[in-house]
Each structure stands twice: as C-alpha cells, then as structure tokens.
Amino acid sequence: MTKPSHQDFWNARYASGQTPWDFNGIPADLQAFLKRRVRGSTPSGAGRGRVLIPGCGAGYEVKAFAEAGFEVVAIDYAEAAIARAHEAIGPELAKRIVHGDFFTHTFEPGSFDYVYERAFLCAFPPELRVPYRDRVASLLKRGGDLIGYFYYKNPDREEGPPYGFAWGTSDELFGRHFILLKDVPVQDSVPVFAGRERWQEQRRTAYTGS
Ligand SMILES: C[S@@+](CC[C@H](N)C(=O)[O-])C[C@H]1O[C@@H](n2cnc3c(N)ncnc32)[C@H](O)[C@@H]1O
C-alpha cells in the first residue's frame, strides 16, 4: 500500500470515494473569518489579500475566498483531487489550482498574506511538520497569517491519517515563527475530527533564525 506522503495514496482515496475529511461546503469558522475580513481592514491594503490553500482537495474554499474578494492560489498533487475540484467549483475557479507539490513548487517567498489550513497538515506523518511550518513561514509575508483548522489526536485511536498533535506540541512547533492570535474549539467538525479540531489564527513573526 502507498504511504500518505505519496500522491497515489490520495488518488486512490478520491477514486474509491473514501474521503471522510470532505466537508462538502464551507465550515462556520471560515465563514465567520471571511465576513470579518470583508468588513474589516486587510494586511496588504488593496483587495482582501493573497491566500494560498495547500492540499486543497475538492477546493470549496477556493470558491469561498474568491467570492470574498481574495486572490486565491491553491495546490494539490493528486490528479483525482483536482478532478473532484473541477466538479465541485467548476473549471473556471479550478484554474486557480496548481497541480504540484506544496513543498517543492516554485512559489515566490514572502508572497502570501494568508495560508489556509484544513486537513492538510494532519494528512501526513509528524516528521513533515517542521518542513511544513518552515515552508508556510517562508511563503507568508511578515505579519501574514496561517489560519484554519488544526487536529489534535485522539489517544484511543490508532493514527495516521489523520495524524494529530498531542496537546502542547503544536505550540512548540509553531512558536518558532508564529504568535497564536486565536484558538477556539470547532463546533461543526466532520465525524473523523469531531471534538478534536480547533480553529486557529497564527501570525508570522519577524524571526528568521535557524
Ligand atoms: C485529507 S485531504 C484534505 C483536502 C482538503 N484540504 C479538504 O479539507 O477537504 C489531503 C490533501 O492534501 C493533498 N496533499 C498531500 N500532500 C501534498 C503535497 N505534498 N502537495 C500537495 N498536495 C498534497 C492530497 O492530495 C489531498 O488532496
């Protein structure tokens, strides 16, 4: 069997319809965030800002961010996910999805106001968390935000995927480059994440040391 760090694993999941993470819409905390942003100020001045959605899957949020006035770029390395996005959001919006690997694709460093996380970080094993954090930090502008959904592990459940954080370990990970601005429990999780998911907003600090 292929590993979750390989695209064939995800292609097989979409092809067989085994996608328990799929929200099939826009979760409430993101809806609230988008309403706040539409009414409020933006870090980049003009427009609502530029957002990256790594591992976007069916891409519902591509549509939501675009309709709220953000410049959206998404990326997924599974062809079957992109095909699903074409069905879910239509071919025009699906053009915003790059078919490629989040870790190696040539995005311009420091070019995003936001990175939106949902069910991506928990999709791969813990050894990829530091590379994920550093990659997100390098793609965000200073003062940009990593926002979205973070999964904390259920000790009674054999893991992987989803691979959750143990309590406290996410602070250790993100504290190097981010300040946690918001951290609230999620009320409308899909069953696989229920009771163990948090909406967080993490601000990129100026720290660049190694
Ligand atoms: C659990 S799914 C979540 C999809 C979507 N974020 C959602 O909330 O429905 C994980 C997704 O990440 C994609 N993925 C995993 N590793 C990736 C990587 N290194 N680069 C790009 N996409 C990746 C998979 O193909 C899959 O579509």
The ligand as a MOL file (V3000), in Angstrom:
LIG
                    3D

  0  0  0     0  0            999 V3000
M  V30 BEGIN CTAB
M  V30 COUNTS 27 29 0 0 0
M  V30 BEGIN ATOM
M  V30 1 C -7.0560 14.8760 3.6920 0
M  V30 2 S -7.0420 15.6500 2.1360 0 CHG=1
M  V30 3 C -7.7010 17.2680 2.5400 0
M  V30 4 C -8.2250 18.0280 1.3490 0
M  V30 5 C -8.8170 19.4120 1.6600 0
M  V30 6 N -7.8560 20.2790 2.3210 0
M  V30 7 C -10.0590 19.3120 2.4800 0
M  V30 8 O -10.1520 19.9550 3.5430 0
M  V30 9 O -11.0010 18.6200 2.0370 0 CHG=-1
M  V30 10 C -5.2960 15.9890 1.9040 0
M  V30 11 C -4.9980 16.5620 0.5460 0
M  V30 12 O -3.6460 17.0090 0.5140 0
M  V30 13 C -3.0690 16.6320 -0.7250 0
M  V30 14 N -1.6120 16.5700 -0.4960 0
M  V30 15 C -0.9400 15.8020 0.4120 0
M  V30 16 N 0.3820 16.0640 0.3790 0
M  V30 17 C 0.5440 17.0210 -0.5770 0
M  V30 18 C 1.6770 17.7440 -1.0600 0
M  V30 19 N 2.9110 17.4960 -0.5960 0
M  V30 20 N 1.4960 18.6850 -2.0050 0
M  V30 21 C 0.2550 18.9440 -2.4930 0
M  V30 22 N -0.8690 18.2960 -2.0720 0
M  V30 23 C -0.7180 17.3610 -1.1230 0
M  V30 24 C -3.7260 15.3130 -1.0660 0
M  V30 25 O -3.6450 15.0230 -2.4400 0
M  V30 26 C -5.1570 15.5630 -0.5890 0
M  V30 27 O -5.9590 16.1230 -1.5990 0
M  V30 END ATOM
M  V30 BEGIN BOND
M  V30 1 1 1 2
M  V30 2 1 2 3
M  V30 3 1 2 10
M  V30 4 1 3 4
M  V30 5 1 4 5
M  V30 6 1 5 6
M  V30 7 1 5 7
M  V30 8 2 7 8
M  V30 9 1 7 9
M  V30 10 1 10 11
M  V30 11 1 11 12
M  V30 12 1 11 26
M  V30 13 1 12 13
M  V30 14 1 13 14
M  V30 15 1 13 24
M  V30 16 1 14 15
M  V30 17 1 14 23
M  V30 18 2 15 16
M  V30 19 1 16 17
M  V30 20 1 17 18
M  V30 21 2 17 23
M  V30 22 1 18 19
M  V30 23 2 18 20
M  V30 24 1 20 21
M  V30 25 2 21 22
M  V30 26 1 22 23
M  V30 27 1 24 25
M  V30 28 1 24 26
M  V30 29 1 26 27
M  V30 END BOND
M  V30 END CTAB
M  END
